[in-house]
Amino acid sequence: MNFILITRYKDSWLTLPMDKRIEIGTQLYAFAEKYTKAGKFKESYTFSDGRIMSIWSVESFEDMMTILVQHPYVINNYADYELAPVIDHKGVDKIFSSFGKPS
């Protein structure tokens, strides 16, 4: 099961002293490395407005929530997030084929 996680910094993140940001950034790097090695964290993109979009491949929604509650920005309440499941094209084709082909 794949998910897209979109993270947006809160204003409280922007007011932190740089040494605190570096500390949390170091935690984020370790978090990302852990889940990259586990094959769950696939990719990450940063938008010019500061949003971060990451792609995750997990076993279930519960698995994704277990990961999310360990995210350094979420733990420290420095970001808002949106989480959405993603269906690939093969999955969409399978769903539509179950309805039969139009005549």
C-alpha positions in Angstrom: 0.0 0.0 0.0 1.4 3.4 -1.0 0.9 6.7 0.7 1.8 10.3 -0.1 2.7 12.4 3.0 2.7 16.2 2.6 4.3 18.1 5.4 4.0 21.8 6.0 6.1 23.7 8.6 4.3 25.6 11.3 5.3 29.1 12.2 6.8 27.6 15.4 9.4 25.8 13.4 10.5 29.0 11.7 11.0 30.7 15.1 13.3 28.0 16.5 17.0 28.8 17.1 19.2 27.3 14.5 20.8 24.8 16.9 17.4 23.3 17.7 16.6 23.1 14.0 19.8 21.3 13.4 19.1 18.9 16.3 15.6 18.0 14.9 17.1 17.8 11.3 19.6 15.3 12.5 16.7 13.2 14.0 14.8 13.5 10.7 17.8 12.3 8.8 18.1 9.2 11.1 14.3 8.6 10.7 14.5 8.8 6.9 17.5 6.5 6.8 15.9 3.9 9.0 12.8 3.7 6.8 14.8 3.9 3.5 16.8 0.8 4.6 13.5 -0.9 5.6 12.2 -0.2 2.0 9.3 1.9 3.2 10.5 5.4 2.5 10.7 5.7 -1.2 11.2 9.3 -2.3 10.9 12.9 -1.1 10.4 16.2 -2.9 10.6 19.7 -1.5 8.4 22.5 -3.1 9.5 26.1 -3.3 6.9 27.1 -0.7 8.5 24.8 1.8 6.1 21.9 1.6 7.7 18.4 1.6 6.1 15.5 -0.2 7.2 12.0 0.5 6.2 8.6 -0.9 5.9 5.6 1.4 5.3 1.9 0.7 3.9 0.1 3.7 1.9 -3.0 4.6 -1.2 -1.2 5.9 -2.7 2.1 7.1 -1.8 1.1 10.7 1.8 0.6 9.6 1.9 4.1 8.1 0.4 5.6 11.3 3.0 3.8 13.4 5.7 5.4 11.3 4.0 8.8 11.2 3.9 9.1 15.0 7.7 8.7 15.0 8.3 11.5 12.6 10.4 14.2 14.3 8.3 17.1 13.0 5.1 15.5 14.1 6.4 14.4 17.5 7.6 18.0 18.2 4.5 19.5 16.7 6.4 21.7 14.2 4.5 20.6 11.1 1.0 19.9 9.9 0.6 17.0 7.5 -1.7 15.4 5.0 -1.7 11.7 4.3 -3.4 10.1 1.3 -3.4 6.6 0.0 -2.2 6.2 -3.6 -3.5 3.7 -6.2 -1.2 2.9 -9.1 -2.4 2.6 -12.7 -2.4 -1.2 -12.4 -4.8 -1.0 -9.5 -7.1 1.3 -11.3 -7.1 -1.0 -14.4 -7.9 -3.9 -12.2 -10.9 -2.1 -10.6 -12.3 -1.0 -14.0 -11.8 -4.4 -15.5 -13.9 -5.9 -12.8 -16.9 -4.0 -14.3 -16.4 -5.7 -17.6 -15.6 -4.1 -21.0 -18.0 -1.7 -22.5 -19.8 -2.9 -25.6 
